[in-house]
């Protein structure tokens, strides 16, 4: 009997803010919320951004003045909205007016030559035949004779000036001893902590309920840590005269989010890994978790990803491919002479007339349990993931072009919903969270995939959402954005509309689709399931089925019986109280991420090992070494 992987916690940080307790989702539908929910999410963002605080039992503004909750939230609403989601790239990421590039300078002369340079143009290693005189705060005068053969840094304005960035002012590295960690890993510490704390059950209780090797962590990103503290510094520093550090290499690896969680948050000795699959990376990791739980090999798995690609080098790489929405293309698209802040906010337009995707940063984590353990511990059940389908594209001409694999994953996902919940549920009470990147190619190819699937399964008007219109494309973590933020649909009953797309393009395939640039009111029990879709470079396609909490609870009742569910409800009350306490502390800006440096570090001498088990100090249960022969029919023993 397969265990059902149920979602018992989720969290992270994205351009929409903190993901747990649906705050990130609420930011997308802010104006549709009741006053209390709206104020909570605005204050949660405000404390993250340093615009408000909580002192002596009261909320205060930046001047330390006590303010009533509703009044403070309302006063900060516009500032919070203007400094979240997709927007003009801010200096905290890089200076879009002064992007550094290198130009070669060669000269050989017997005469003395004098020229002026801006200080930022000076090479890291000054040639011996240079005499440098400071002219002012910004410029120097260089005099030399002989040979000049060097690389002079210069600057220019960025050609791409919009991105999905974390809320302005939020600096995850200040919340713990970040020790020069790359931004991705700072985000990982915050996001994984948020997901774990959202569960409302102390991690120690969860860990003590299972064997150490029944825990898993699958987390990674698609391109590693490419800022200067990771692989970015590793490849860049030697050419500009800076010293490569001992941290550049190990902290750049793409599986490092999982490694940080094991080493500094959970202390896990269970299975670990990080799959890489371009834009489908999160769903690849989710697939590993689902397979482990269904098979019984694992009882608890934390799945996640963290991408921080808003750097000039990564942006230039995607721009050179013609994949990003450049300023000049946005100007041409809307027939404008210049771009305003509002124009930059609307840069990502899935399934509309568009010109490229908008890059983004995000960190998302999802905590999964087997259904029996979730009931035993009284975990809050937000939904379930019965299966994730992955298929490649077959033979290709261009490695980055889309292919046929996504038809297979979407077809299988739709078929699973039909077989589990019935034809009517698939046709009337399911929706699709599209990859929806906002490129002209994606709008045609993905709309065709989803539309052909809808036609094959006789779905008359399949509702399609595309959250990248709010967040941008966070690369390997994009599937996590789709998963964690889609959970809010079952809390508030609203499928976020594709609001940045003024009209859907003429060349998309939509005969059996319901695309809307307005929010869709469906009710908290209106949808039974959602299919999360990812299409990535190289032929990496994944489609995951996610079931609603109502459907999941009904399935658990059928399997375990009403008496077991009644006992579960009694335990659930404490879980909900603990979870609410964490949320309230976080809204007030009082919560700190979990980070356990040099904590309970073990060596081989600390272990007690026999031929049947290994006992680890600090872990309640041993690791079982009694391994059955899986090939007993093929061996004599």
C-alpha positions in Angstrom: 0.0 0.0 0.0 1.5 3.3 -1.1 1.8 6.1 1.5 0.3 9.4 0.4 2.8 12.3 0.6 0.9 15.1 2.4 2.0 18.7 2.8 2.4 19.6 6.4 4.4 22.8 6.2 5.6 25.3 3.6 7.6 28.5 3.6 10.1 30.7 1.9 10.8 34.2 0.6 10.1 35.6 -2.8 9.3 39.0 -4.4 5.9 38.6 -2.8 7.3 38.2 0.7 7.2 35.3 3.2 5.4 32.3 1.8 4.2 30.6 5.0 0.6 31.2 6.1 -0.2 32.3 2.6 1.4 35.7 3.0 3.1 35.5 -0.4 -0.1 34.4 -2.0 -2.0 37.2 -0.3 0.3 39.8 -1.8 -0.8 38.7 -5.2 -4.5 39.3 -4.4 -4.1 42.0 -1.8 -7.0 44.1 -2.9 -9.4 41.2 -2.8 -8.7 40.3 0.9 -10.7 41.1 4.0 -9.3 44.0 6.1 -7.7 41.7 8.7 -5.9 39.5 6.3 -4.8 42.5 4.3 -3.4 44.3 7.3 -1.6 41.2 8.5 0.2 40.7 5.2 1.1 44.3 4.9 2.6 44.4 8.4 4.4 41.1 7.7 6.0 42.7 4.7 6.6 46.0 6.5 8.6 44.3 9.3 10.6 42.3 6.8 11.4 45.5 5.0 12.4 47.5 8.1 9.4 49.9 7.7 7.8 48.9 11.0 8.6 47.1 14.2 7.1 45.8 17.4 8.2 47.2 20.7 6.7 46.9 24.2 3.6 45.2 23.0 2.8 47.7 20.2 3.6 48.2 16.5 5.8 51.2 15.8 6.9 53.1 12.7 10.5 53.9 11.8 10.5 56.8 14.2 9.5 54.6 17.1 6.0 56.0 17.3 3.2 53.6 18.4 0.6 53.2 15.7 -2.7 51.2 15.6 -2.5 48.2 13.4 -5.0 49.2 10.8 -3.6 52.8 10.6 0.0 51.6 10.3 -0.8 49.0 7.6 -2.8 51.5 5.6 -0.1 54.2 5.8 2.5 51.8 4.5 0.4 50.1 1.9 1.7 52.0 -1.2 5.3 51.8 -0.1 5.0 48.1 0.5 3.3 47.5 -2.8 5.8 49.6 -4.8 8.8 47.7 -3.3 7.7 44.1 -3.8 7.0 41.8 -6.8 8.6 42.7 -10.2 10.1 46.2 -10.4 13.1 48.2 -11.6 16.4 46.6 -10.5 17.5 48.2 -7.2 21.1 49.1 -6.1 21.0 46.3 -3.5 21.3 43.9 -6.5 23.6 46.1 -8.7 23.8 49.5 -10.2 21.9 49.4 -13.5 23.5 52.6 -14.7 27.0 51.4 -14.1 27.4 47.8 -15.2 31.1 46.9 -15.4 32.5 45.4 -18.5 36.1 45.1 -19.7 37.9 46.5 -22.7 41.4 45.6 -23.8 44.0 48.5 -23.9 47.2 47.9 -25.9 49.9 50.5 -26.7 53.7 50.5 -27.1 55.4 53.9 -27.1 58.8 55.4 -26.2 57.2 58.7 -25.4 55.5 59.6 -22.1 51.8 59.3 -22.3 49.3 60.8 -19.8 45.6 60.0 -19.6 42.7 60.3 -17.1 40.7 57.4 -15.7 37.8 57.1 -13.4 38.8 55.3 -10.2 36.4 52.4 -10.9 38.3 51.9 -14.2 41.6 51.2 -12.5 42.8 47.6 -12.8 43.3 45.6 -9.6 47.0 45.2 -10.3 48.6 48.5 -11.4 51.4 48.0 -14.0 54.9 48.8 -12.7 55.4 51.5 -15.4 52.4 53.5 -14.3 52.6 56.7 -12.2 49.2 57.4 -10.7 48.2 60.8 -9.3 44.8 61.4 -7.7 42.9 64.3 -9.2 39.7 64.2 -7.2 37.4 61.8 -5.4 36.4 60.1 -8.7 39.4 60.4 -11.1 43.1 59.7 -11.3 45.8 60.7 -13.8 48.1 58.0 -15.2 51.5 58.7 -16.7 53.6 56.0 -18.4 56.0 55.1 -21.2 56.7 51.8 -22.8 54.2 49.0 -23.2 50.6 49.1 -22.1 48.8 45.8 -22.3 46.0 45.5 -19.8 42.3 45.2 -19.3 40.6 48.4 -18.3 37.2 48.1 -16.6 34.5 50.4 -18.0 30.9 50.8 -17.3 27.7 51.2 -19.2 24.0 51.1 -18.6 22.2 47.8 -18.3 20.1 46.7 -21.3 17.7 44.8 -18.9 16.5 46.8 -16.0 13.7 44.9 -14.4 13.6 41.8 -12.2 11.6 40.0 -9.5 13.5 41.0 -6.3 13.0 40.2 -2.7 11.1 42.9 -0.8 13.2 46.1 -0.6 15.2 46.3 2.6 15.0 42.6 3.4 18.5 41.2 4.1 18.4 37.5 5.2 22.1 37.5 6.1 21.5 40.0 9.0 19.2 37.5 10.7 21.9 35.0 11.6 25.6 34.6 11.5 25.8 34.4 7.8 29.7 34.3 7.6 30.0 35.6 4.0 27.4 33.0 2.7 26.2 33.5 -0.9 22.8 35.1 -1.1 21.2 31.8 -2.2 22.3 30.2 1.0 21.2 33.1 3.2 17.8 32.8 1.6 17.9 29.0 2.2 18.4 29.4 6.0 15.5 31.8 6.1 13.2 29.8 3.8 13.8 26.4 5.2 13.3 27.7 8.8 10.1 29.4 7.7 8.7 26.1 6.3 9.8 24.1 9.4 8.3 26.5 11.9 5.1 26.8 9.9 4.4 23.1 10.6 3.6 23.9 14.3 5.4 20.8 15.5 8.9 21.2 16.9 11.4 19.5 14.6 12.8 17.5 17.6 9.4 15.9 18.0 9.2 15.0 14.3 12.8 13.6 14.3 12.2 11.6 17.4 9.2 9.9 15.8 11.2 8.2 13.1 14.5 6.6 12.4 17.3 9.0 11.4 17.5 7.5 7.9 13.7 7.9 7.4 14.3 11.6 6.9 15.2 13.2 3.6 16.2 16.5 2.2 16.1 17.2 -1.5 17.0 20.8 -2.4 19.1 22.6 -5.0 18.9 25.2 -7.7 19.5 25.2 -11.4 22.7 27.1 -11.8 24.5 27.3 -8.4 25.5 30.3 -6.4 26.9 32.7 -9.0 27.4 35.8 -6.9 30.9 36.8 -5.8 30.8 34.7 -2.6 30.2 31.5 -4.7 31.1 30.3 -8.2 30.9 33.9 -9.4 34.0 34.9 -7.4 35.7 31.6 -8.3 35.7 32.4 -12.0 35.9 36.2 -11.9 38.5 37.0 -9.2 41.7 35.8 -10.9 41.1 38.0 -14.0 40.6 41.2 -11.9 43.4 40.6 -9.4 41.3 39.5 -6.4 42.1 36.5 -4.3 40.0 33.3 -4.6 38.9 32.2 -1.2 38.5 28.8 0.3 34.7 29.3 0.3 34.2 30.2 -3.4 34.4 26.6 -4.6 32.3 24.6 -2.0 29.7 27.3 -1.5 29.0 27.5 -5.2 27.7 24.0 -5.8 24.1 23.7 -6.8 23.2 21.1 -4.2 24.5 23.4 -1.4 20.9 24.3 -0.2 20.4 20.7 0.9 23.9 20.6 2.5 23.3 23.7 4.5 19.9 22.3 5.8 21.5 19.0 6.9 24.5 20.7 8.5 23.1 23.8 10.1 19.3 23.4 10.5 18.2 19.8 10.9 21.3 17.8 11.7 20.0 15.2 9.4 21.9 12.0 8.5 19.1 10.8 6.2 19.0 10.7 2.5 20.0 13.9 0.7 20.5 15.2 -2.8 19.8 17.9 -5.3 18.5 17.2 -8.7 19.2 19.7 -11.5 16.6 20.1 -14.3 16.8 23.8 -15.5 13.4 25.4 -14.8 11.9 22.0 -13.6 14.5 21.6 -10.8 12.1 22.1 -7.9 9.7 19.5 -9.3 12.5 17.1 -9.9 13.4 17.3 -6.2 9.7 17.0 -5.4 9.5 13.8 -7.5 12.4 12.3 -5.4 10.5 13.1 -2.2 7.2 11.7 -3.5 8.8 8.5 -4.7 10.6 8.0 -1.3 7.4 8.5 0.8 5.2 6.4 -1.4 7.6 3.5 -1.3 7.9 3.7 2.5 11.7 4.4 2.4 11.1 7.8 4.0 8.6 9.2 6.4 9.6 12.9 6.3 11.1 14.9 3.5 11.9 18.6 3.2 11.9 19.7 -0.5 13.3 23.0 -1.6 15.2 25.3 -3.8 16.8 28.7 -3.7 17.9 30.8 -6.7 19.4 34.3 -6.6 20.2 35.0 -10.3 19.7 38.8 -10.3 23.3 39.5 -11.1 24.6 41.4 -14.2 26.5 38.3 -15.4 23.6 36.0 -15.4 21.2 38.6 -16.8 23.7 39.2 -19.7 23.9 35.5 -20.4 20.1 35.2 -20.8 19.9 38.5 -22.6 22.5 37.3 -25.2 20.2 34.3 -25.8 17.4 36.7 -26.6 15.4 35.2 -23.7 14.9 38.3 -21.5 12.6 41.4 -21.8 15.1 44.1 -22.7 14.3 47.7 -22.3 14.4 48.4 -26.1 12.0 45.5 -26.7 9.6 46.8 -24.0 9.7 50.2 -25.5 8.9 48.8 -29.0 6.2 46.6 -27.6 4.2 49.4 -26.1 5.4 52.1 -28.5 6.9 54.2 -25.7 9.8 56.7 -25.6 10.8 55.8 -22.1 9.8 53.3 -19.4 8.2 54.2 -16.1 8.2 52.2 -12.9 4.7 51.0 -13.8 6.0 49.8 -17.2 8.7 47.7 -15.5 6.1 46.1 -13.2 4.2 44.9 -16.3 7.3 43.5 -18.1 6.2 39.9 -17.6 3.1 39.1 -19.7 2.4 35.3 -19.9 0.3 34.3 -22.9 0.1 37.9 -24.1 2.0 40.0 -26.6 5.4 39.8 -24.9 9.1 40.0 -25.6 10.9 37.8 -23.1 10.9 36.6 -19.5 11.8 38.5 -16.4 14.4 37.0 -14.1 13.7 36.7 -10.4 15.1 35.5 -7.1 13.2 33.2 -4.7 13.6 30.5 -2.0 10.8 28.0 -1.4 10.5 24.9 0.8 7.8 22.3 1.3 7.6 19.8 4.2 6.1 16.4 3.3 5.1 13.5 5.5 3.7 10.0 5.0 -0.1 10.1 5.7 0.2 7.7 8.7 2.9 9.9 10.4 0.9 13.1 9.7 -2.1 11.6 11.5 0.1 10.3 14.4 1.7 13.7 15.0 -1.4 15.8 14.4 0.1 17.7 11.6 -1.9 20.3 9.7 -2.6 19.0 6.2 -2.5 21.6 3.4 -2.8 19.1 0.5 -1.1 16.2 -1.0 1.2 15.4 -4.0 0.4 11.9 -5.3 2.8 12.0 -8.3 5.2 14.1 -10.3 5.7 13.2 -13.9 9.0 13.8 -15.8 9.8 13.3 -19.4 12.5 14.4 -21.9 11.9 15.8 -25.4 13.6 13.2 -27.5 15.8 14.2 -30.4 16.3 17.9 -30.6 17.9 20.5 -33.0 18.4 23.3 -30.5 19.1 22.2 -27.0 17.2 25.2 -25.6 14.1 24.8 -27.8 10.9 23.2 -26.4 9.9 19.7 -27.6 7.4 17.0 -27.0 8.1 15.8 -23.5 5.7 18.3 -21.9 2.7 16.7 -23.7 3.5 13.4 -22.0 3.9 14.9 -18.5 0.7 16.9 -18.8 -1.2 14.0 -20.3 -0.2 11.7 -17.5 -1.0 14.3 -14.8 -4.5 14.9 -16.3 -5.0 11.1 -16.5 -4.1 10.7 -12.8 -6.5 13.3 -11.7 -9.2 11.6 -13.8 -8.5 8.2 -12.3 -8.3 9.4 -8.7 -11.1 12.0 -8.6 -13.2 11.3 -11.6 -14.0 12.9 -15.0 -16.2 15.6 -13.6 -13.6 16.7 -11.1 -10.9 17.0 -13.8 -13.2 18.9 -16.1 -14.9 21.2 -13.7 -12.8 21.4 -10.5 -9.1 21.4 -11.6 -6.8 24.2 -12.8 -3.3 24.5 -14.3 -0.5 26.6 -12.8 1.4 27.2 -16.1 5.1 27.6 -16.5 4.1 30.9 -18.3 7.5 32.5 -18.8 6.4 35.5 -21.0 8.4 34.6 -24.1 6.8 34.6 -27.5 7.9 31.0 -28.0 6.5 29.8 -24.6 3.1 31.4 -25.1 2.6 29.4 -28.3 4.2 26.1 -27.3 2.8 25.8 -23.7 -0.6 27.0 -24.7 -0.7 24.3 -27.3 0.4 21.6 -24.8 -2.3 22.6 -22.2 -5.0 23.1 -24.9 -4.3 19.8 -26.5 -4.5 18.1 -23.1 -7.7 19.8 -22.4 -9.2 18.7 -25.8 -8.0 15.1 -25.3 -9.7 14.9 -21.9 -12.8 16.8 -23.0 -12.2 19.7 -20.6 -14.2 22.6 -22.0 -12.6 25.6 -20.3 -9.6 24.7 -18.3 -8.6 27.5 -15.9 -5.0 28.5 -16.3 -2.9 30.7 -13.9 0.6 32.0 -14.4 2.2 33.4 -11.3 5.4 34.6 -13.0 3.4 37.7 -14.1 3.8 38.8 -10.4 7.1 37.2 -9.4 9.2 36.8 -12.5 11.1 33.6 -13.3 13.2 32.3 -10.4 14.8 29.5 -12.6 15.0 26.2 -10.7 12.8 27.4 -7.8 9.9 28.4 -10.1 8.1 25.2 -9.4 8.3 26.0 -5.7 6.7 29.4 -6.3 3.9 27.6 -8.1 3.4 25.0 -5.4 3.6 27.1 -2.2 1.6 30.1 -3.6 -1.1 27.9 -5.1 -1.9 26.6 -1.7 -3.5 30.0 -1.0 -6.3 29.2 -3.5 -7.8 26.7 -1.0 -7.5 29.2 1.9 -9.0 32.3 0.1 -10.8 30.8 -2.9 -9.1 33.1 -5.5 -7.1 32.0 -8.5 -4.8 34.9 -9.2 -5.4 36.4 -12.6 -2.7 37.1 -15.2 -3.1 40.7 -14.5 -0.1 42.2 -16.3 -1.4 40.9 -19.7 -3.8 43.5 -21.1 -5.0 41.1 -23.8 -4.0 37.5 -24.8 -2.0 37.1 -28.0 -3.7 36.1 -31.2 -1.2 33.2 -31.8 -1.9 31.2 -28.6 -4.0 28.0 -28.6 -6.9 28.5 -26.2 -10.0 26.9 -27.6 -10.4 24.8 -24.4 -8.7 27.1 -22.0 -10.0 29.8 -19.6 -7.3 32.5 -19.4 -8.2 35.6 -17.4 -6.4 38.8 -16.6 -8.8 39.2 -13.7 -8.7 37.3 -10.4 -11.0 34.2 -10.6 -13.3 33.6 -7.7 -13.7 29.9 -7.3 -14.3 29.4 -3.5 -12.1 27.6 -1.0 -13.7 24.3 -2.0 -14.2 25.0 -5.6 -11.0 23.3 -6.9 -10.1 19.7 -6.1 -6.7 19.8 -7.7 -4.1 21.8 -9.6 -1.4 20.7 -12.0 1.9 22.5 -11.7 3.7 22.6 -15.0 7.4 23.3 -15.7 9.2 23.4 -19.1 13.0 23.9 -19.0 16.0 24.3 -21.3 17.5 21.0 -22.5 14.2 19.2 -22.5 13.5 19.1 -18.8 9.7 18.8 -18.4 7.8 18.1 -15.2 4.1 18.2 -14.2 3.0 17.6 -10.6 -0.5 16.9 -9.3 -1.5 18.6 -6.1 -4.7 17.7 -4.3 -6.7 20.1 -2.1 -6.8 19.7 1.6 -10.5 18.8 1.5 -9.9 16.0 -1.0 -6.8 14.8 0.9 -8.7 14.7 4.2 -11.5 12.6 2.6 -8.9 10.2 1.2 -7.3 9.8 4.7 -10.7 9.2 6.3 -11.4 6.4 3.8 -8.0 4.8 4.5 -7.7 5.3 8.3 -11.4 5.5 9.4 -13.4 8.1 11.3 -12.1 7.1 14.8 -8.5 7.7 13.7 -9.4 11.0 12.2 -11.2 12.0 15.4 -8.0 11.2 17.4 -6.1 13.2 14.8 -8.3 16.2 15.3 -7.6 16.3 19.0 -3.8 16.5 18.3 -4.3 19.0 15.5 -5.6 21.7 17.9 -2.1 22.0 19.6 -0.4 22.1 16.2 -2.6 24.9 15.0 -1.9 26.9 18.2 1.8 26.5 17.8 1.7 27.5 14.1 -0.4 30.5 14.8 2.1 31.6 17.5 5.0 31.4 15.0 3.0 33.4 12.4 2.1 36.1 14.9 5.8 36.4 16.0 6.9 36.6 12.3 4.3 39.3 11.4 5.8 41.3 14.3 9.3 40.8 13.0 10.4 38.9 16.1 11.2 35.4 14.6 14.7 34.4 13.7 15.8 31.6 11.4 17.1 28.3 12.7 20.9 28.2 12.4 23.0 25.7 14.5 26.6 26.3 13.8 29.0 23.8 15.4 26.1 22.1 17.2 26.2 18.4 18.2 29.0 17.6 15.8 29.7 13.9 15.9 32.7 11.7 14.8 33.0 8.0 14.3 34.2 7.5 17.9 30.9 8.9 19.2 28.8 6.1 17.6 27.8 2.7 18.9 27.7 0.2 16.1 26.7 -3.4 15.9 25.9 -5.6 13.0 22.2 -4.7 13.4 22.1 -1.0 14.2 24.0 2.2 14.7 23.1 4.4 17.7 23.8 8.1 17.3 24.2 10.3 20.4 21.4 13.0 20.3 19.1 10.9 18.1 16.2 9.1 19.7 16.1 6.1 17.4 18.9 4.0 15.9 19.7 3.5 12.2 18.6 -0.1 11.3 21.3 -2.1 9.6 19.1 -5.2 9.1 18.8 -5.0 5.3 16.6 -7.6 3.6 17.9 -9.2 0.4 16.0 -7.6 -2.4 17.0 -10.3 -4.8 16.2 -13.4 -2.8 14.8 -15.2 -5.8 18.2 -14.8 -7.5 20.6 -15.8 -4.7 21.2 -18.8 -2.4 21.0 -16.9 0.9 
